[in-house]
Amino acid sequence: MSDHYLDDDSEKSVVIVMTSGPSTAHRCATPFYLGSLLSSMDAEVKIFCTMEAVRLMKVGVAENLAAMEGGKRIIDFIRDAKNAGAQLYVCRPALPGYEIVADDLIDEVDEVASAGDLADLILSVDRLLFF
């Protein structure tokens, strides 16, 4: 019996908790890249943006941000993850601290969710990653 992920036929679920934002742009591509990769491997992926990561979900921010100078824009990593099947959540309690309202969010956001929703996700998934 192999321990390799692809050899297991059961469904897998992953939550990626994203806290990095524009002030640490070099950390902002990898969570969405992993979300794309895991989704393409048929995992159910949910990316939950909280703390400063909610700023990435505001229209105009990720469109003008890259993890490295001259690199791919963060919005393109977000769209790749969405196109692969990842679901994108934004933490409602974090929005006011960054003067963001739900109407300011990019179209790729699936749900504006509560801290309780995040707790439910954490308790219900197979794998949990924090960035």
Residue, then its C-alpha position, 0 to 999 in steps of 0.5 A: m500500500s502506497d502513502h502517495y496522495l494520488d493512490d488514495d481514492s477517497e475525497k480530500s479536503v483542504v483549507i488554506v488560511m491566508t493571512s499574508g497581504p500586500s505588506t508581505a507580497h512575497r508570501c502572496a502567490t504560494p497559497f493560491y498556487l498550492g490551491s490551484l495544484l491541490s484542486s487540479m489533484d481533485a482535492e476540495v480546496k477552500i482558501f480563507c482570507t483573513m487578517e491582512a489577506v482581506r486587502l488582496m480581495k479588494v478590487g485593484v489591489a491584487e491586480n497591481l501586486a506581484a510576489m516578485e518584481g516583474g513576476k506574475r500578478i497576484i490576481d492571476f494566481i487567484r484566478d488560476a486557483k478559482n479556475a482549478g476549482a478552489q473556493l475563496y472565502v473572505c473574513r467578514p470581521a476583518l473587513p472593517g479594520y481595513e475599511i473594506v465593505a463587501d461591495d469592494l471585493i473582487d468577483e472571484v470571492d465566493e463568500v464573505a464568512s464569519a470566524g465561526d465559519l472558519a472554525d467549522l472549516i478547520l474542524s471538518v477538513d483533512r488538511l489545514l495550511f496556514f500562510 
